[in-house]
Amino acid sequence: MAAERKQLILVDGSGYIFRAFHALPPMNTSRGLPTQAVYGFIRMLLKLLKDVRPSHIAIVFDSPKRTFRDDLFADYKANRSEAPNDLIVQIPYIHRAVDAFRIKSLMIEGFEADDVIGTLAKRAAKEDFVVTLITADKDFMQLVGPHVTLWDTMRDRRIGAREVRERFGVEPSALVDIQALTGDTIDNIKGVPGVGEKTASALIQKFGGIKQLYESLDRIEESGIRGAKKVGGLLAEHRAAVDLARKLVRIETDMPLKVEPDEFAWQGVDEELAAELLRELEFNSIIREISPSQAELPGLESNAKPAASVSGKDLAEALKSLANAPRIAVDLTATEAAQETLQIASADTTIVVEQDEIASATALLSAESPPKSCHDLKKQIEAFARHGIALKGVEFDTMLAGFLINSGQGEPSLTHLYHEYLAPLGASSPPGTNAALVRNLREALAARLEADGLTSMYNEIEMPIAPILAEMETAGIGIDGDALKVISKEFAEEMNRLERECYELAGREFNLNSPIQLREVLFTHLKLSAKGLKKTKSGFSTDADTLEKLAAVHPMPRKLIEYRTISKLKSTYADALSEVIRSGTGRIHTTWHQALVPTGRVSSSDPNLQNIPTRSVEGRRIRRAFVPRPGCVFVSADYSQIDLRVMAHLSGDKTLVDAFTTGEDIHIRTATEVLGVTPDKVNAEARRLAKVINFGIIYGMGAQRLAGELGIALSEASDYIKRYFERLPGVRAWLDDTVRVARTTGYVTTMYGRRRYLPELNAQPGGARAQAERIAINTPIQGTAADLIKLAMIRLDRELKERGLGARMILQVHDELLLEAPKGEWLEAAELAKREMEGVAELKIPLKVELKSGPNWAEMSGAE
């Protein structure tokens, strides 16, 4: 087997500095030292090291001294402005950071960073390195080849020879000639006026290079470019500028450097030196990531005895000792041999218990004391239950803590958390047992929860809800398998009928599931206009939006939409649900996730029971197959307009608060405010318009989206939004303040302190920033609603158990709880659900819950 190639990372240091400085808002230490460039630089570098873990790395900076390019052209880079003082004072700290990270730093007098990088890349490729250039500078594209690629880490965009050929139509080495023709305004390199990238690429593709191009000026028209005769004249006129430009843009790869790639082997971070610098800069959160031991947290290494597999008398003695420990960590994991092993770790010992002796630990594991830690409490509860053990006394879950600290990392694994909070950067995999890792992570994560003000939410919401979700998974929900089979057969017949109708309307048969054949039928055979439709690489789109537009001019697309709807219902629900009915229970047992959605919402998978259709007749047929166990009924407790009520509370807007406090229909109230009519004049269409606006504001909908949703002109949609904010100024003020604060802090919070980090808020104006602003508005609302229903579930679960009722929660569908209750106690269970959900928090407006009950999930009526 061939030896693995070494990897060399070459970082364009100057590019990193400027991107960091301009990407972040001003930051200062308590002493007034500007730090945003240093912070951004370290953050980008830290992420790079964690993602890549390179064997060799170097950072190259530009030298302030004159280079040969300055001698060639006195005005080289003359139009670049001086670096601001706020940046200049940060440069020494950036170099100190590089030293603390023990990364080779290069700044060679008389040489630009580009040439140093080019020379090192060429040498390293010859010495069998795989070379990655970390830069956003397109000039470096001329260096790519079989063993050299570019990586713009900010956009996560990689560029190799194939990408260069796709964009320019030439090999990377020919880019020098293209750049010579176009010039470079950033570096004040002139080139040929009026010749852009497209024209230059066409010329070099045709003639092969600058030399051949100038030998063929009389054949310029053969290139097929527009205005070829004029371009030929310009080329001749600016020949000297092109020759100079070629010398200036060409990255040198044979500079006389006295360093070699092997000198860049990375030895990991100097934790003590890095911590000293980071404390000086007041970057305490980064200290915890790089070196928990330097942040006064226990490291991985300790005086703990090595883990040993114990049994018999030794196991009994070990369990007795562990029962007296101040705290333990536990993990029940399946091995590759499909055998489960139990690991238990205290501060000074770790044991491993083989599968056939796990039952010996029942007393320890089912006792409330000592307090226990684990990873993924819900999963651990279910794993121990398979051994007849009711896991008790768990007060810390590393997965839930890691998610709460950074909700952008859904269901973080132990390995991920190890690398994020404990590992020296050079480490590749966690040492020791899972239980020991959980033990050490608990200390690091608990400190972070406290620092971020998340301890209360963690203890009062996230930890208590985990065992409730475990019980819901175990309980499952009843399903009528025979009914599903009947529904599937009916759907198949419906699909056959719709397929025939599509053929008749199209005037020919075709594969309804083939975008290529459908495109041919719509635009060639039926000759429907494609004006204004989306276009993909393979042709005009045939998605749902396209079919909706075409349905306005021809009946066939409407039938096809109906066919697709029935087809999805059949495959996704009628057929798929039949396959996941558990044989032992005859019920469906979904998997609940509480650490996956950044807003904190509970989600469902395998199957997703939160996505069963409710509006269509066909969807309700699916819901009808969900049934309670014999002698029971379903009870639904659904928050009414919870998102709008949360927005009213958070914003304190007088109009919204008054409407909800007096029990007024909020959509009618909004219609009166926006349309300027009296309530008795608000018809169904006006209420629908107001409803779209109300929910659109929550989701950050702009005028263009609103116009599309309502089918109105853009100017009319803009007027609606303007009048909405004029009449509800509290909402406008809250939205603006939320985004403003988030732009400064980097995150938004719910009413209970849940955080969601949004670094894109400080990106350049565009799609990513606009999306982050929409998320910043929606997360406090949707996240607070998620927190409220979790709290309500905890209270309701406690009440049901304390009263000894047989009713139990079996589903949570965002704002709705579905209970299964014996017929003799369903009314008491419904009233309890209403009381606990409506009384879960004291807000500026009342919370309202709508109750329903019925024999299945579709046929439910009011229970009040």
Buried (B, 14 or more C-beta within 10 A) or exposed (E): EEEEEBBBBBBBBBBBBBBBBEBBEEBEEEEEBBBBBBBBBBBBBBEBBBEBBBBBBBBBBBBEEEBBBBEEBEEBBEEEEEBEEBBEBBBEBBBBBBBBBBBBBBBBEEBBBBBBBBBBBBBBBEBEBBBBBBBBBBBBBBBBBEBBBBBBBBEEEEBBBEBBEEBBBBBBBBBBBBBBBBBBEEBBBBBBEEBEBEBBBBBBBBBBBBEEBBEBBEEBEEBEBEEBEEBBEBBEEBBEBBEBBBBBBBBBBEBEBEBEBEEBBBEBBBBEBBBBBBEEBBBEEBBBBBBBBBBEBBBBEEEBEEBEEBBEEEBEEBBEEBBEBEBBBBBBBEEEEEEBBBBBBBBEBBBBBBBEBBBBBBEBBBEEBBBBBBBBBBBBBBBBEEBEBEBBBBBBBBBBBBBBBBBEBBBBBBBBBBBBBBBBBBBEEBEBBBBBBBBBBBBBBBBBBEBBEBBEBBEBBBBBBBBBBBBBBEBBBBBBEEBBBEBBEBBBEBBEBBBEBBBEBBEEEBEBEEBEBBBBBBBEEBEBEBEEBEEEEEEBBBEEEBBEBBBEEBEBBBBBBBBBBBBEBBEBBBBEBBEEBEEEEEBBBBBBBBBBBBBBBBBBEEBEBBEBBEEEEBBBBBBBBBBBBEEBBBBBBBBBBBBBBBBBBBBBBEBBBEBBEEEBBBBBBBBBBBBEBEEEEBEEEBBBBBBBBBBBBBBBBBBEBBBEBBEBEEEEBBBBBEBBBEBBEBBBBBBEEBBEEBBEBBBBBBBBBBBBBBBBBBBEEEEBBBBBBBBBBBBBBBBBBBBBBBBBBBBBBEBBEEEEBBBBBBBBBBBBBBBBBBEEBBBBBBBBBBBBBBEBBEBBBEBBBBBBBBBBBBEBEEBE
